[in-house]
Every structure is written in C-alpha cells, then in structure tokens.
Amino acid sequence: MNNWLIDNILTFAFGFAAVACIIPQILFVAHKLHLFDSTGERKIHSGAVPRLGGVSFAPSIIFAVLLVLALTRTESLPEMIMLLKKDVNGMFLLFCGMICMFMVGIADDLVEVRYRTKFIFQIIVGILIARAGILISNLDGFLGITLLPDWIAWALTILIIVYIMNSFNLIDGIDGLSGTLTLIPVLFYGYVCYSSGHYIYSMITFAAGGCLLPFLYYNIFGSVDKHKKIFMGDTGALTNGLVLAFMGIEVTNIENYGGCLQDVKPIIMALSPLVVPMFDQLRVFFHRIVRRRNPFLPDKCHIHHKLLYMGLSTRATLVVILIIALLFIALNLFLSAIPLGVSWIVLIDFLVWTIGNMILTSAIRRRERRLDTKLFS
C-alpha cells in the first residue's frame, strides 16, 4: 500500500479519535456551566443543547496532520521535504487562519460577536490565504475570462473565501446539515488532491472528514435528555468553511487530475461540491434585499426552511438536501464529459437551482392556501 495512502488513512483515524474523545468533555463542561444554544422563533430545536461541538475541529485537524507527518515520515525525510516545499507555506497559513477563526468562533458561540467584526477577521484570513499563493487566477473561460490580473485574483480570492465561510455558517440550521454538506466536499477534494499528488492537502481534508463523523453522531443521533446532543456552532462552521474555501481554491490550480476527472475544468471541480450552500446563500441574499431586509441578518428562508414548510421532517429534509448536493456533482461531471464549456455548466446549475426553488415556493403557496396559514415570507 502506498505510504501516502496510509498517511491519509491515519489522519482520518486520528481526527476521528481526537473529536470522539473531546466532544464528551465539551458536553460535560457545557452542561456544568450551562453553556447552551438559545431557543426562539428562528430556532428549530428545543431543550438545552450546547453549541460548542466545532471547538474540537481545528485543534484535532492540526493535531492529526502534524502527528502523522512527524511519526510516519522520518524514514523518508527527503520525499517529505520535497512535497513540503510545494505546500508547506499554504498549510502553515491555513492553520493560522483556522486558529484565527477558532478564536472568533468561540467568542461568538459564548458571548456573540457582531457580524461586522466577523467580516473583518474573515477578510484578514482571506489575505493570509492569498499571501500563501492560493489564488483564483484562471476562470477557465467562464464568461470568456481566462487568466486574471494579480490584483483581481487577490480580490476575488478574498471575496470567495469570505463568501464560502459565511455560506456554511448560515446554512447550519438543522441537525447534521452543515456537517454533512462539509463531509461531501472534503472527501471529494481529498480524493482530488490525493490523486493529483498534493498529499499534504489531502491529509488535511481527510483529517477534517474524520473529525466530522463523531460530531455528526452526537449532532444527529444524540439525546437531549441524556446530555448527548451537541451543535456545531460558529466555531465549527467557520473552520469548515475556511478549509473548504482553501481546498476549493487550491483545486482550481491543479493542472492534471487524471482518471475519470481529467475532462473536468478546475473551476467546475471546485464549484461542484459547494453548489448547494453557495447558491442557497446567493438566493437568500437576493430574497432579503428584494424584501428590503438587511441581507446579513438571519431569517427563515434557507432551503432547509422551505423543505420544512412543505411538511418534511428534519431527517427527511437533511436527506433531500444531501441528494441534491450529490446530484449537482454528478450533473457537472456528466456535463464536463460531454463536454460543455464552463459558462454553460454554471448557467445550467443556476437554472436548475432557480427553477427548483420556484417549484418549491409554488408548492409552499399551495400548502398555505390549503392550511389557510402563512408559512413562508
């Protein structure tokens, strides 16, 4: 078995073990100190549930990656040094960004941080990532654009990083949703990075995937009465969003994927597993602006809210959204194999998402008339 494959398996396992050990301690402390998520009109849950599950993510990811690199590569140091020369700057600045988001997220989960303050720190983290050379520098012909000038590449990269972090933060509305919508792309990006020889980055993504599994167990199946249920909170959502933004942008810079992915353009490769949170956030912002609401203040018009208005349970809603996310990946891989250009694929994605939402809204209106009550505004 390839040594780097073993390393990826180990980072997954160590990430899993670290979070599995940490979350019970977080639950104990949170219940002892009464550190619970608030309940209210916009909240779907009831009962005392801590929202500090994401506190375990960043330390566990960093621990798993560094531990495996330290323990398994001493016998082949020259090979590790060669690969680290290529990716170490990005890895270190990603870890710095994760620590920054970790601190901002904890502050928000405990005492609440204004969204303007979070934006400032997100922009700082975006600058760190761009400084590492992780840039969107080529749009692969999207709208006829290929190579971008450096200043546009920097600005677009920072904007996309902030946008993706907020997309995953704001879609975290029902049990398991943000976690599973993170698990799909981290495993997807992990495979892409591994198959293209970016082993350090694949280790980071697989470590993140390992961290998510024990959290999802407590988040989806945990009992409130037995003090076993926990939410991700801003700490976890911001950490996950940053890892995905970093890896998505890195994927746009990979030249040769190989295998069944060789016909897929880098921009489509990066976008495909992120369609649901990114397009949903775009639709929600537009929805709020049209109704003259502050686009940065929360409400109940995300895709999971609309499915709940249709009468679906939270579990059914989660399954439907995950199926949609996987179908978008399959659709884009199929369209790439035809092949279609990047602009056409993005347009088809956007039309499918928009028409699907219009059909869903129409169905909600019919249900409102049948029940004689207002569900969605």
VOPAGU-2260 file (C-alpha; in pm, 1 decimal, decimal comma):
REM VOPAGU-2260
SITE   aa  ch    i         X         Y         Z
SITE  MET   A    0       0,0       0,0       0,0
SITE  ASN   A    1     126,2     349,8     -88,4
SITE  ASN   A    2     280,9     523,5     215,0
SITE  TRP   A    3      88,3     842,1     146,7
SITE  LEU   A    4    -237,8     646,6     131,7
SITE  ILE   A    5    -155,5     505,4     475,4
SITE  ASP   A    6     -85,9     860,3     597,8
SITE  ASN   A    7    -425,5     979,0     470,3
SITE  ILE   A    8    -599,0     689,1     642,8
SITE  LEU   A    9    -412,2     766,5     964,8
SITE  THR   A   10    -500,4    1138,5     959,2
SITE  PHE   A   11    -865,2    1041,2     911,0
SITE  ALA   A   12    -842,0     797,7    1202,8
SITE  PHE   A   13    -658,4    1040,4    1433,7
SITE  GLY   A   14    -903,8    1320,0    1352,8
SITE  PHE   A   15   -1191,1    1082,9    1428,8
SITE  ALA   A   16   -1034,5     967,9    1756,7
SITE  ALA   A   17    -948,9    1319,7    1873,7
SITE  VAL   A   18   -1302,2    1454,6    1826,7
SITE  ALA   A   19   -1455,8    1136,0    1969,7
SITE  CYS   A   20   -1251,8    1196,7    2286,5
SITE  ILE   A   21   -1305,2    1573,5    2305,9
SITE  ILE   A   22   -1680,9    1604,7    2248,7
SITE  PRO   A   23   -1786,4    1413,5    2565,7
SITE  GLN   A   24   -1564,6    1651,3    2766,3
SITE  ILE   A   25   -1718,5    1953,7    2593,5
SITE  LEU   A   26   -2065,6    1820,0    2674,3
SITE  PHE   A   27   -1970,8    1770,1    3039,8
SITE  VAL   A   28   -1829,5    2122,3    3078,2
SITE  ALA   A   29   -2112,9    2285,4    2879,9
SITE  HIS   A   30   -2382,8    2126,5    3094,6
SITE  LYS   A   31   -2192,9    2200,1    3413,1
SITE  LEU   A   32   -2156,7    2569,9    3321,0
SITE  HIS   A   33   -2494,9    2594,1    3142,1
SITE  LEU   A   34   -2341,1    2692,2    2806,7
SITE  PHE   A   35   -2639,1    2624,3    2582,7
SITE  ASP   A   36   -2767,4    2745,1    2246,6
SITE  SER   A   37   -3053,7    2990,7    2272,8
SITE  THR   A   38   -3406,7    2893,9    2169,7
SITE  GLY   A   39   -3650,5    3123,1    1996,3
SITE  GLU   A   40   -3870,4    3187,9    1694,8
SITE  ARG   A   41   -3591,5    3124,3    1440,9
SITE  LYS   A   42   -3463,6    2811,8    1617,5
SITE  ILE   A   43   -3594,5    2468,8    1524,8
SITE  HIS   A   44   -3467,3    2280,4    1832,3
SITE  SER   A   45   -3593,8    2279,7    2187,7
SITE  GLY   A   46   -3418,8    2190,2    2509,6
SITE  ALA   A   47   -3072,5    2262,4    2648,4
SITE  VAL   A   48   -2819,3    2187,1    2375,1
SITE  PRO   A   49   -2457,8    2312,6    2378,1
SITE  ARG   A   50   -2332,5    2472,8    2055,7
SITE  LEU   A   51   -1960,8    2414,7    2109,8
SITE  GLY   A   52   -1907,6    2097,5    1905,0
SITE  GLY   A   53   -1698,1    2284,9    1649,7
SITE  VAL   A   54   -1446,3    2377,4    1919,3
SITE  SER   A   55   -1298,8    2031,0    1864,1
SITE  PHE   A   56   -1240,7    2068,5    1487,9
SITE  ALA   A   57    -940,7    2297,8    1435,8
SITE  PRO   A   58    -720,1    2152,8    1713,1
SITE  SER   A   59    -799,8    1796,9    1602,9
SITE  ILE   A   60    -725,9    1862,5    1234,3
SITE  ILE   A   61    -394,7    2032,2    1310,0
SITE  PHE   A   62    -301,7    1763,5    1565,7
SITE  ALA   A   63    -381,8    1474,9    1328,5
SITE  VAL   A   64    -186,6    1616,2    1032,7
SITE  LEU   A   65     123,0    1717,7    1228,4
SITE  LEU   A   66     128,1    1393,7    1428,5
SITE  VAL   A   67     114,0    1174,8    1118,0
SITE  LEU   A   68     380,6    1380,6     941,1
SITE  ALA   A   69     605,9    1356,0    1246,5
SITE  LEU   A   70     556,6     982,5    1309,6
SITE  THR   A   71     543,0     828,1     963,6
SITE  ARG   A   72     785,7    1029,6     754,4
SITE  THR   A   73    1109,2    1012,8     947,9
SITE  GLU   A   74    1224,6     718,9     734,0
SITE  SER   A   75    1166,4     910,0     408,7
SITE  LEU   A   76    1256,5    1264,6     505,5
SITE  PRO   A   77    1382,7    1372,5     158,7
SITE  GLU   A   78    1046,5    1284,0      -0,3
SITE  MET   A   79     856,8    1473,0     268,5
SITE  ILE   A   80    1079,9    1779,1     235,5
SITE  MET   A   81    1026,7    1783,0    -141,4
SITE  LEU   A   82     647,8    1780,5    -100,3
SITE  LEU   A   83     653,2    2025,4     187,9
SITE  LYS   A   84     847,3    2274,3     -24,1
SITE  LYS   A   85     547,1    2284,1    -255,6
SITE  ASP   A   86     266,8    2300,4       1,9
SITE  VAL   A   87     409,4    2390,6     342,4
SITE  ASN   A   88     352,3    2767,0     315,6
SITE  GLY   A   89     -11,3    2712,2     230,3
SITE  MET   A   90     -50,2    2456,0     509,8
SITE  PHE   A   91     100,0    2685,2     774,3
SITE  LEU   A   92    -108,0    2987,8     672,1
SITE  LEU   A   93    -421,5    2772,3     655,4
SITE  PHE   A   94    -350,3    2657,6    1011,2
SITE  CYS   A   95    -301,3    3021,4    1115,8
SITE  GLY   A   96    -634,3    3109,5     956,5
SITE  MET   A   97    -803,9    2816,2    1129,7
SITE  ILE   A   98    -671,8    2932,6    1467,0
SITE  CYS   A   99    -798,4    3284,3    1395,7
SITE  MET   A  100   -1146,5    3157,4    1303,5
SITE  PHE   A  101   -1133,3    2923,8    1604,2
SITE  MET   A  102   -1091,2    3220,5    1840,3
SITE  VAL   A  103   -1355,8    3434,7    1666,8
SITE  GLY   A  104   -1596,3    3140,0    1661,5
SITE  ILE   A  105   -1555,9    3064,3    2031,6
SITE  ALA   A  106   -1617,1    3428,8    2117,3
SITE  ASP   A  107   -1933,4    3427,2    1904,8
SITE  ASP   A  108   -2058,9    3097,2    2047,2
SITE  LEU   A  109   -2008,6    3217,2    2405,3
SITE  VAL   A  110   -2090,8    3589,5    2404,4
SITE  GLU   A  111   -2188,6    3672,0    2042,0
SITE  VAL   A  112   -1976,2    3876,1    1802,6
SITE  ARG   A  113   -2119,4    4138,3    1564,4
SITE  TYR   A  114   -2124,6    4027,5    1202,9
SITE  ARG   A  115   -1911,8    4328,3    1101,5
SITE  THR   A  116   -1637,2    4212,4    1337,9
SITE  LYS   A  117   -1652,8    3861,1    1193,8
SITE  PHE   A  118   -1625,1    4005,1     843,6
SITE  ILE   A  119   -1306,8    4191,0     938,3
SITE  PHE   A  120   -1141,7    3874,5    1068,9
SITE  GLN   A  121   -1261,6    3674,7     768,7
SITE  ILE   A  122   -1102,5    3930,0     535,8
SITE  ILE   A  123    -776,8    3907,6     733,3
SITE  VAL   A  124    -782,1    3529,8     696,7
SITE  GLY   A  125    -854,7    3569,0     324,5
SITE  ILE   A  126    -547,6    3790,0     292,3
SITE  LEU   A  127    -336,5    3525,4     470,1
SITE  ILE   A  128    -452,5    3256,0     228,3
SITE  ALA   A  129    -392,5    3477,7     -75,1
SITE  ARG   A  130     -46,1    3558,0      64,3
SITE  ALA   A  131      28,4    3184,5      53,0
SITE  GLY   A  132     -25,7    3193,4    -323,5
SITE  ILE   A  133    -359,8    3011,5    -305,4
SITE  LEU   A  134    -537,9    3228,7    -562,6
SITE  ILE   A  135    -817,8    3203,1    -817,3
SITE  SER   A  136    -601,9    3313,0   -1108,1
SITE  ASN   A  137    -779,3    3143,8   -1401,0
SITE  LEU   A  138   -1154,5    3122,6   -1468,0
SITE  ASP   A  139   -1115,0    2857,5   -1739,3
SITE  GLY   A  140   -1318,8    3056,2   -1990,7
SITE  PHE   A  141   -1611,0    3143,8   -1762,0
SITE  LEU   A  142   -1779,2    3443,3   -1931,6
SITE  GLY   A  143   -1488,1    3435,7   -2174,9
SITE  ILE   A  144   -1233,4    3506,9   -1899,7
SITE  THR   A  145    -918,6    3302,1   -1853,0
SITE  LEU   A  146    -611,6    3444,1   -1673,2
SITE  LEU   A  147    -678,4    3721,7   -1421,6
SITE  PRO   A  148    -450,2    4012,8   -1330,6
SITE  ASP   A  149    -290,5    3966,7    -988,3
SITE  TRP   A  150    -495,0    4237,2    -814,9
SITE  ILE   A  151    -822,8    4090,3    -942,4
SITE  ALA   A  152    -709,7    3739,4    -842,9
SITE  TRP   A  153    -636,4    3865,2    -489,3
SITE  ALA   A  154    -969,2    4048,5    -458,1
SITE  LEU   A  155   -1171,7    3757,8    -599,1
SITE  THR   A  156    -992,9    3505,1    -377,6
SITE  ILE   A  157   -1060,3    3704,2     -59,1
SITE  LEU   A  158   -1424,9    3757,3    -162,4
SITE  ILE   A  159   -1477,9    3386,6    -231,0
SITE  ILE   A  160   -1315,9    3283,2      99,0
SITE  VAL   A  161   -1541,5    3517,6     296,8
SITE  TYR   A  162   -1845,2    3409,1      94,4
SITE  ILE   A  163   -1789,0    3035,0     142,6
SITE  MET   A  164   -1723,0    3071,4     516,3
SITE  ASN   A  165   -2048,9    3261,0     559,1
SITE  SER   A  166   -2239,3    3018,9     337,0
SITE  PHE   A  167   -2151,6    2726,7     564,3
SITE  ASN   A  168   -2206,2    2933,4     875,9
SITE  LEU   A  169   -2554,6    3047,6     774,5
SITE  ILE   A  170   -2683,7    2717,0     636,5
SITE  ASP   A  171   -2624,5    2546,7     972,0
SITE  GLY   A  172   -2996,9    2532,4    1056,1
SITE  ILE   A  173   -3094,2    2168,7    1116,7
SITE  ASP   A  174   -2921,8    1868,1    1270,1
SITE  GLY   A  175   -2643,5    1734,4    1050,1
SITE  LEU   A  176   -2688,2    1976,8     760,5
SITE  SER   A  177   -2372,1    2186,7     776,3
SITE  GLY   A  178   -2168,3    1883,1     884,5
SITE  THR   A  179   -2280,3    1656,0     602,4
SITE  LEU   A  180   -2260,1    1935,6     345,1
SITE  THR   A  181   -1899,4    1971,6     462,6
SITE  LEU   A  182   -1825,4    1599,1     462,8
SITE  ILE   A  183   -1917,7    1557,1      94,1
SITE  PRO   A  184   -1675,0    1822,4     -39,9
SITE  VAL   A  185   -1387,3    1741,4     198,6
SITE  LEU   A  186   -1389,1    1380,6      82,5
SITE  PHE   A  187   -1428,1    1495,5    -278,8
SITE  TYR   A  188   -1140,2    1744,2    -250,8
SITE  GLY   A  189    -937,0    1488,8     -57,6
SITE  TYR   A  190    -964,6    1243,5    -344,4
SITE  VAL   A  191    -878,6    1514,0    -599,6
SITE  CYS   A  192    -572,0    1630,3    -403,3
SITE  TYR   A  193    -451,7    1275,8    -338,8
SITE  SER   A  194    -494,4    1161,7    -698,3
SITE  SER   A  195    -303,7    1468,9    -824,3
SITE  GLY   A  196     -10,3    1427,1    -582,9
SITE  HIS   A  197     -94,9    1704,2    -333,8
SITE  TYR   A  198     -65,5    1467,5     -40,0
SITE  ILE   A  199     -28,6    1727,7     234,7
SITE  TYR   A  200    -356,6    1891,7     137,2
SITE  SER   A  201    -533,6    1557,1     102,1
SITE  MET   A  202    -423,3    1476,1     457,8
SITE  ILE   A  203    -583,3    1798,4     582,1
SITE  THR   A  204    -912,9    1723,5     409,1
SITE  PHE   A  205    -925,0    1362,6     528,2
SITE  ALA   A  206    -843,2    1477,2     882,3
SITE  ALA   A  207   -1139,6    1716,3     856,9
SITE  GLY   A  208   -1357,0    1429,6     733,6
SITE  GLY   A  209   -1251,6    1213,3    1026,2
SITE  CYS   A  210   -1337,0    1493,7    1269,1
SITE  LEU   A  211   -1687,2    1530,0    1128,7
SITE  LEU   A  212   -1804,4    1171,1    1178,5
SITE  PRO   A  213   -1813,4    1156,3    1561,0
SITE  PHE   A  214   -1959,0    1507,4    1570,3
SITE  LEU   A  215   -2237,8    1404,2    1331,5
SITE  TYR   A  216   -2319,1    1107,8    1556,1
SITE  TYR   A  217   -2376,5    1337,3    1854,6
SITE  ASN   A  218   -2542,4    1606,1    1642,4
SITE  ILE   A  219   -2792,7    1383,2    1460,0
SITE  PHE   A  220   -2849,0    1090,5    1697,0
SITE  GLY   A  221   -2757,9    1238,4    2035,2
SITE  SER   A  222   -3026,8    1257,8    2302,8
SITE  VAL   A  223   -3106,3    1594,3    2463,3
SITE  ASP   A  224   -3239,6    1422,5    2775,3
SITE  LYS   A  225   -2918,4    1220,4    2817,7
SITE  HIS   A  226   -2698,8    1528,7    2758,6
SITE  LYS   A  227   -2550,3    1367,4    2445,9
SITE  LYS   A  228   -2663,3    1615,9    2180,8
SITE  ILE   A  229   -2441,4    1898,6    2057,1
SITE  PHE   A  230   -2444,8    2163,3    1784,8
SITE  MET   A  231   -2154,7    2276,2    1568,9
SITE  GLY   A  232   -2173,1    2647,3    1645,8
SITE  ASP   A  233   -1991,6    2925,1    1462,7
SITE  THR   A  234   -1652,9    2782,5    1562,9
SITE  GLY   A  235   -1710,4    2467,0    1362,2
SITE  ALA   A  236   -1893,1    2628,6    1070,6
SITE  LEU   A  237   -1622,7    2892,0    1021,6
SITE  THR   A  238   -1345,6    2631,0    1049,0
SITE  ASN   A  239   -1515,4    2403,6     796,7
SITE  GLY   A  240   -1592,0    2691,8     563,5
SITE  LEU   A  241   -1229,1    2803,3     566,9
SITE  VAL   A  242   -1095,0    2453,6     496,8
SITE  LEU   A  243   -1337,4    2412,9     205,8
SITE  ALA   A  244   -1265,0    2758,5      64,4
SITE  PHE   A  245    -890,3    2690,7      82,0
SITE  MET   A  246    -917,5    2347,8     -79,1
SITE  GLY   A  247   -1163,8    2464,0    -342,2
SITE  ILE   A  248    -929,5    2743,2    -449,8
SITE  GLU   A  249    -630,8    2507,1    -442,3
SITE  VAL   A  250    -821,6    2266,8    -667,8
SITE  THR   A  251    -852,4    2544,4    -930,3
SITE  ASN   A  252    -471,7    2549,4    -950,7
SITE  ILE   A  253    -424,3    2175,9   -1008,9
SITE  GLU   A  254    -329,4    2110,7   -1370,9
SITE  ASN   A  255    -367,8    1733,0   -1405,3
SITE  TYR   A  256    -637,7    1537,3   -1224,1
SITE  GLY   A  257    -607,8    1208,7   -1408,0
SITE  GLY   A  258    -851,5     920,7   -1422,0
SITE  CYS   A  259   -1222,4     990,5   -1463,2
SITE  LEU   A  260   -1175,8    1356,9   -1365,2
SITE  GLN   A  261    -935,2    1453,4   -1640,8
SITE  ASP   A  262   -1206,2    1623,3   -1853,5
SITE  VAL   A  263   -1335,3    1841,8   -1569,4
SITE  LYS   A  264   -1228,3    2205,7   -1569,5
SITE  PRO   A  265   -1070,5    2321,6   -1240,2
SITE  ILE   A  266   -1340,3    2585,5   -1175,9
SITE  ILE   A  267   -1614,5    2322,9   -1215,1
SITE  MET   A  268   -1418,2    2080,0    -997,0
SITE  ALA   A  269   -1405,1    2341,2    -722,4
SITE  LEU   A  270   -1767,1    2456,9    -754,3
SITE  SER   A  271   -1949,5    2123,3    -790,7
SITE  PRO   A  272   -1949,8    2004,6    -425,2
SITE  LEU   A  273   -2029,4    2357,4    -299,5
SITE  VAL   A  274   -2330,8    2436,0    -519,7
SITE  VAL   A  275   -2597,6    2394,9    -250,7
SITE  PRO   A  276   -2454,0    2624,4      22,9
SITE  MET   A  277   -2317,7    2881,8    -224,8
SITE  PHE   A  278   -2630,6    2906,6    -441,1
SITE  ASP   A  279   -2858,8    2898,2    -138,1
SITE  GLN   A  280   -2673,2    3189,4      18,6
SITE  LEU   A  281   -2694,6    3385,6    -306,8
SITE  ARG   A  282   -3069,8    3324,4    -326,5
SITE  VAL   A  283   -3122,4    3417,9      39,2
SITE  PHE   A  284   -2929,2    3744,5      -0,3
SITE  PHE   A  285   -3136,1    3834,1    -308,6
SITE  HIS   A  286   -3458,9    3736,4    -129,0
SITE  ARG   A  287   -3378,6    3963,8     165,2
SITE  ILE   A  288   -3272,1    4258,6     -49,5
SITE  VAL   A  289   -3589,3    4238,2    -263,0
SITE  ARG   A  290   -3793,6    4249,1      57,4
SITE  ARG   A  291   -3583,6    4539,9     187,3
SITE  ARG   A  292   -3433,4    4341,3     473,3
SITE  ASN   A  293   -3075,6    4350,8     595,0
SITE  PRO   A  294   -2909,5    4072,0     389,7
SITE  PHE   A  295   -2673,2    3994,0     679,1
SITE  LEU   A  296   -2939,2    3939,1     945,2
SITE  PRO   A  297   -3080,8    3586,5     984,8
SITE  ASP   A  298   -3432,6    3478,0     895,9
SITE  LYS   A  299   -3609,9    3156,9     790,5
SITE  CYS   A  300   -3583,9    3144,6     411,7
SITE  HIS   A  301   -3297,5    2898,0     353,0
SITE  ILE   A  302   -3355,0    2582,0     150,2
SITE  HIS   A  303   -3396,7    2369,7     463,7
SITE  HIS   A  304   -3665,5    2607,8     594,9
SITE  LYS   A  305   -3856,0    2578,0     266,5
SITE  LEU   A  306   -3848,7    2198,5     281,0
SITE  LEU   A  307   -3966,8    2208,8     643,1
SITE  TYR   A  308   -4255,0    2435,7     535,5
SITE  MET   A  309   -4351,9    2157,7     294,9
SITE  GLY   A  310   -4411,8    1934,7     596,2
SITE  LEU   A  311   -4092,2    1728,4     577,6
SITE  SER   A  312   -3925,1    1617,8     899,4
SITE  THR   A  313   -3573,4    1741,6     977,4
SITE  ARG   A  314   -3429,0    1398,8     889,3
SITE  ALA   A  315   -3613,7    1389,7     556,1
SITE  THR   A  316   -3505,2    1746,9     483,3
SITE  LEU   A  317   -3143,1    1652,6     551,2
SITE  VAL   A  318   -3162,5    1351,6     318,1
SITE  VAL   A  319   -3326,3    1553,7      37,7
SITE  ILE   A  320   -3060,1    1826,7      53,3
SITE  LEU   A  321   -2776,8    1572,0      54,7
SITE  ILE   A  322   -2926,6    1401,9    -250,9
SITE  ILE   A  323   -2947,3    1740,1    -424,8
SITE  ALA   A  324   -2580,7    1810,9    -341,7
SITE  LEU   A  325   -2469,3    1474,0    -480,6
SITE  LEU   A  326   -2683,6    1518,2    -793,7
SITE  PHE   A  327   -2515,8    1850,9    -869,7
SITE  ILE   A  328   -2173,8    1681,8    -852,8
SITE  ALA   A  329   -2293,5    1404,4   -1083,5
SITE  LEU   A  330   -2455,9    1655,0   -1321,3
SITE  ASN   A  331   -2140,8    1862,9   -1350,3
SITE  LEU   A  332   -1917,7    1560,2   -1408,4
SITE  PHE   A  333   -2158,4    1445,4   -1679,2
SITE  LEU   A  334   -2172,8    1789,2   -1845,0
SITE  SER   A  335   -1792,8    1810,1   -1833,5
SITE  ALA   A  336   -1762,8    1475,4   -2011,4
SITE  ILE   A  337   -1991,0    1583,7   -2299,8
SITE  PRO   A  338   -1804,1    1829,9   -2296,3
SITE  LEU   A  339   -1966,9    2167,3   -2225,6
SITE  GLY   A  340   -1784,4    2491,5   -2151,6
SITE  VAL   A  341   -1760,4    2634,0   -1801,7
SITE  SER   A  342   -2009,6    2914,5   -1870,1
SITE  TRP   A  343   -2274,8    2668,8   -1990,7
SITE  ILE   A  344   -2227,0    2436,8   -1693,2
SITE  VAL   A  345   -2256,6    2721,0   -1440,1
SITE  LEU   A  346   -2563,7    2852,9   -1625,6
SITE  ILE   A  347   -2728,9    2509,7   -1619,2
SITE  ASP   A  348   -2651,2    2475,1   -1245,6
SITE  PHE   A  349   -2802,4    2816,4   -1180,3
SITE  LEU   A  350   -3115,1    2745,5   -1387,0
SITE  VAL   A  351   -3170,2    2406,2   -1222,5
SITE  TRP   A  352   -3132,2    2564,0    -876,3
SITE  THR   A  353   -3358,5    2859,0    -959,5
SITE  ILE   A  354   -3633,9    2653,6   -1124,3
SITE  GLY   A  355   -3622,6    2402,1    -840,0
SITE  ASN   A  356   -3667,4    2680,1    -584,4
SITE  MET   A  357   -3952,7    2833,5    -784,9
SITE  ILE   A  358   -4131,7    2497,9    -793,5
SITE  LEU   A  359   -4074,3    2457,2    -419,5
SITE  THR   A  360   -4207,0    2806,9    -343,9
SITE  SER   A  361   -4515,3    2739,2    -556,7
SITE  ALA   A  362   -4576,7    2416,1    -365,2
SITE  ILE   A  363   -4544,3    2603,2     -33,4
SITE  ARG   A  364   -4801,8    2860,8    -150,2
SITE  ARG   A  365   -5046,6    2582,7    -238,1
SITE  ARG   A  366   -4993,1    2429,4     105,8
SITE  GLU   A  367   -5050,6    2770,9     267,7
SITE  ARG   A  368   -5386,4    2803,9      88,0
SITE  ARG   A  369   -5480,6    2451,2     189,3
SITE  LEU   A  370   -5391,3    2513,3     555,7
SITE  ASP   A  371   -5512,4    2874,6     547,0
SITE  THR   A  372   -5195,7    2998,6     716,7
SITE  LYS   A  373   -4878,8    3190,1     623,9
SITE  LEU   A  374   -4566,0    2972,4     623,3
SITE  PHE   A  375   -4304,8    3150,0     410,5
SITE  SER   A  376   -4242,0    3521,6     359,4
